[in-house]
């Protein structure tokens, strides 16, 4: 785990306008996708929110502001400013909040990372991509539509398809066995975001995409003697 985030703190709100001009080139944005409200807090569709919360915890930051139709937290990384964003528009309109944040911080989409759940990956598998289609994810679709670009880095966290229809599955809570393993998924995802910030997307992709799963391999029972 990288620990540099804990050594950085955000500046006073009075300096934000000055920061925007001074730090635009070094500003990175991490957007966690999810739905606001208690009813959705622990659902599979809110994995992005949960990862952003972990990044905020590591940074030692707790001052959350409501701007750009989002919950937003500003901190530092060695290359400049880091903005953590949780859109509060509900999933299908996430792009509106993301576009506003991008415009304000003058950040190119290549310096933004979307953390998102993915039905097409099994639970415990994490993949990073530099861009691509929405893949059926309404939050990603909204962001692509609002920014006009597909080449937006994203970190995809597998939730599997499950026995139910897609909508019911993504809006359901984790099963007990998944809940037991969730901490590993969240910590690995946060580690990957930190690696992306520190060493770039190629290094982060090579690391996480090489792993079939971030979960420990189940121990098989020893064969019974004949």
Buried (B, 14 or more C-beta within 10 A) or exposed (E): EBEBBEEBEBEEEEEBEEBBEEBBEBBBBBBBBBBBEEEBEBBBBBBBBBBBBBBBEBBEBEEBEEBBBBBBBBBBBEBBBBBBBBBBBBBEBBBBBBBBBBEBBEBEBBBBBBBBBBBBBBBBBBBBBEBBEBBEBBBBBBBBEBBEEEEBBBBBBBBBBBEEEEEEBBBBEBEEEBEEBBEBBBBBBBBBBBBBBBEEBEEBBEBBBEBEBBBEEEEEEEEEEE
